Amino acid sequence: MNEKIPLMGVVLDAPDPQELARFYCRLLGWELGDDEEGWATAIGPQGVTKLSFQGEPTYRPPTWPSSREQQQMQLHLDFKVDDLETAHRRAIDAGARLMEFQPQPDVRVYADPVGHIFCFFV
């Protein structure tokens, strides 16, 4: 098989998928796509990039940095920004939480309202 397989999107678990999709739409300036019971999608520029959210009533947020005793982070999202301070204000205004541990000066690490980790890079 030589055919390239495109990525349709990334799916994150959430106790309330609609609420988390609206958070990412505010954060990224994206549009709300699918919005049905137990499922919602945030659609990026030109409709190419998608973040979907599925309902998971027993969702447990990951621990970051990781710890043997707690839920491990399965993935995190990285976003490229032009200005960290502007992006920081936007993240906080949207409802993100700045993480205590910051690994380097050109990145900011946040948790979304249910605990998924994401980073802004310049």
Buried (B, 14 or more C-beta within 10 A) or exposed (E): EEEEEEEEBEBBBBBBBBBBBBBBBBBBEBEBBBEEEEBBBBBBEEEEBBBBBBBBEEBEBBBBEEEEEEBEBEEBBEBEBEEBEEBBEBBEEBBBEEBEEEEEEEBBBBBBBBBBBBBBEE
